[in-house]
Structure formats: structure tokens, C-alpha cells
Amino acid sequence: MTDETRIPDPSSASYTPRALNYGMIGSGVLIVVGLIMYLAGLSDPAEQQGAVGWITNIINAVVMIWAIHMAMKTHRDEDLGGYMTYGRALSAGTVTSLVMAAVTFVWMLVFFTLIAPEMLDQIKELQIAQMEQQGMTDEQIEQAMEMAGMLTSPVGLAIMGAIGTFILGFILSLIIAAVDRNNPPETA
């Protein structure tokens, strides 16, 4: 048996099960971390610009990197015989990111609607305070808050969270795919 015959045909192996699996695992870890931060009182919107915000962002990025890498790596090693092109790796990472974005959307709806609806008021108060510091008048603040109304609703925050998760995941996938790919040997 030659090397070429031992390499599975990529069209016969889907990356979707790996992407779904690791996208869900990564999302679950992100949700647990977020709940721990909330229950520990570390989710104050006013503190998100400081060290706690940075730590949260780093933890989220590490979890996303792990989930995307594992989806690519297991697909390459267990489904494709150790070989995977950059495009295939990027596709697996993109689908993993899409799964995490979809779960983020649902989770943020639940979180801001059922678990922490008071946080919406805190976000709005913070925005008003920032506008006051910029010297905006009460009328200007009122107009700005009307325009920002949809963005500070549970649906608006969930949409922004999902878009942010997908964009970060896609950027990470571009990088991780370059590392995790292993092109099959050239066939004659």
C-alpha cells in the first residue's frame, strides 16, 4: 500500500462534527467562566476597562484558541490521516467560530433577560456618565441614548456579542490554520 492510498479523501470526511463538538465545548467553558465572573462580582460594566476586563478578554481568547485548534487538530489527525490543507483548516475553524457565535447569541439573550437584567441599567448609566464627562448637554445625551436604545437591549447586546465572537474566531482561525495545516505530499 503506497502513501497516497493511505491518505483519506477529504471529501469523505466532514469537519462539521469536530467543529460542532469543540464549538459547543468552547462555548460551555466561556459560559462557565462568565458565570463565575458574574457571581464573584467581577462583571461590573464600569470595571471592564481595567485589569478585570483584560483578564476576561485573555481568558476568552485562550478558550477560543483552544477550541479552534482542537477542532482543526482532531479533524486533521483522526479524520484525514494527519494531512490537511490551509483552506480546510480555515473552514473547520470558521465553522467552530460560527458555533461559538451562535451559542454566544443565545447565552447573552438568556443572561441579559433572565439572569442579570440589572446590568442593562448599569451599562446605560455608564454611557450617560461618559457622555456627561465629554460635556454633552442633557438634550444631546437623550438623543444619543435614544439612538443607542437598540444596542443596549438584550437583543442588541446579543447580536454585538455574536458578531464580535465570530470576527475574533475567524481572525484566530486564519492564524491557527497556518500552524495546524499539514499539506498532503504531492502526488505524481
C-alpha positions in Angstrom: 0.0 0.0 0.0 1.5 3.3 -1.0 1.3 6.6 1.0 -1.2 8.0 -1.5 -3.7 5.2 -0.9 -3.5 5.6 2.9 -4.4 9.3 2.9 -8.2 9.6 3.2 -10.1 11.5 0.6 -11.0 14.9 2.3 -14.4 14.8 0.5 -15.3 11.7 2.5 -14.6 13.3 5.9 -16.6 16.2 7.2 -15.1 18.7 9.6 -18.6 19.7 10.8 -18.8 17.1 13.7 -15.5 18.3 15.1 -16.4 22.0 14.7 -19.8 21.4 16.4 -18.2 19.4 19.2 -15.4 21.9 20.0 -17.5 24.9 19.3 -20.0 23.7 21.9 -17.3 22.7 24.4 -15.6 26.1 24.0 -18.9 27.9 24.4 -19.7 25.9 27.5 -16.3 26.9 29.1 -16.9 30.5 28.1 -20.3 30.4 29.8 -19.0 28.9 33.0 -16.2 31.4 33.1 -18.7 34.3 32.6 -21.0 32.9 35.3 -18.1 32.6 37.7 -17.0 36.2 37.0 -20.6 37.4 37.4 -21.2 35.5 40.7 -17.8 36.8 42.0 -18.9 40.3 41.3 -16.3 40.8 38.6 -18.7 41.6 35.8 -19.3 45.3 36.6 -19.5 47.2 33.3 -17.7 50.1 34.9 -14.7 47.9 35.6 -14.4 46.4 32.1 -11.7 48.9 31.0 -9.4 47.8 33.8 -7.4 44.7 34.7 -10.5 42.6 35.2 -11.6 43.4 31.6 -8.2 42.5 30.3 -8.1 39.2 32.2 -11.6 38.3 31.0 -10.6 39.0 27.4 -7.4 37.0 27.7 -9.3 34.0 29.2 -11.9 34.2 26.4 -9.3 34.4 23.7 -7.4 31.4 25.2 -10.6 29.3 25.3 -11.4 30.2 21.7 -7.9 29.4 20.5 -8.0 26.0 22.3 -11.5 25.2 20.8 -10.5 26.2 17.3 -7.1 24.4 17.5 -8.7 21.2 18.8 -11.4 21.2 16.1 -8.7 21.5 13.4 -6.2 19.1 15.0 -8.6 16.3 15.7 -10.1 16.6 12.2 -6.6 16.5 10.6 -5.3 13.7 12.8 -8.3 11.5 13.2 -10.3 12.1 10.0 -7.7 13.0 7.4 -4.7 10.8 8.3 -2.5 13.7 9.6 -2.9 15.9 6.5 -5.0 19.0 6.0 -4.7 22.0 3.7 -4.9 25.6 4.9 -8.3 26.1 3.3 -9.7 23.0 5.0 -8.3 24.0 8.4 -9.7 27.5 7.9 -13.1 26.1 7.1 -13.1 24.0 10.2 -12.0 26.9 12.4 -14.6 29.2 10.8 -17.5 26.7 11.5 -16.2 26.3 15.1 -16.3 30.1 15.4 -19.8 30.2 14.0 -21.0 27.7 16.5 -19.4 29.7 19.3 -21.1 32.9 18.0 -24.5 31.2 17.8 -24.2 29.9 21.4 -23.0 33.4 22.5 -26.1 35.0 20.9 -28.5 32.6 22.8 -26.5 32.8 26.0 -26.4 36.6 26.0 -30.2 36.8 25.4 -30.7 34.5 28.4 -28.1 36.3 30.6 -29.4 39.8 30.0 -33.1 38.8 30.1 -33.3 36.3 32.9 -30.0 36.3 35.0 -28.7 39.9 35.1 -31.3 42.3 33.6 -30.0 44.9 36.1 -26.7 45.0 34.1 -28.5 46.8 31.3 -29.3 49.7 33.6 -25.6 49.7 34.7 -24.5 49.9 31.1 -26.9 52.7 30.3 -25.8 54.7 33.4 -22.1 54.2 32.5 -22.8 55.5 29.0 -24.6 58.6 30.4 -21.8 59.3 32.8 -19.3 59.0 29.9 -21.3 61.5 27.8 -21.5 63.9 30.7 -17.8 63.8 31.1 -17.5 64.7 27.4 -19.5 67.8 28.1 -22.7 66.8 26.2 -25.9 68.5 27.2 -28.9 66.7 28.6 -30.7 67.0 25.2 -27.7 65.6 23.4 -27.4 62.7 25.9 -31.1 62.0 25.5 -30.8 61.9 21.7 -27.7 59.6 21.9 -29.5 57.3 24.3 -32.5 57.0 22.0 -30.2 56.1 19.1 -28.3 53.6 21.3 -31.5 52.1 22.7 -31.5 49.0 20.4 -27.8 48.4 21.0 -28.3 48.4 24.8 -31.2 45.9 24.7 -30.7 42.2 25.3 -31.1 41.5 21.5 -28.7 44.3 20.5 -26.1 43.2 23.0 -26.5 39.5 21.9 -26.1 40.5 18.3 -23.0 42.5 19.0 -21.6 39.7 21.2 -22.2 37.1 18.5 -20.6 39.3 15.8 -17.6 40.0 18.0 -17.2 36.3 18.8 -17.4 35.3 15.2 -14.9 38.0 14.0 -12.4 37.2 16.7 -12.9 33.5 16.0 -12.3 34.0 12.2 -9.2 36.0 12.8 -7.9 33.4 15.2 -8.8 30.7 12.6 -6.7 32.5 9.9 -3.7 32.3 12.2 -4.3 28.8 13.7 -4.9 27.3 10.3 -1.5 28.3 9.2 0.0 26.5 12.1 -2.3 23.4 12.1 -2.2 22.7 8.4 -0.1 19.9 7.1 -0.4 19.6 3.3 -0.5 16.1 1.9 2.5 15.0 -0.1 2.5 15.8 -3.8 1.2 13.0 -5.9 2.8 12.2 -9.2 
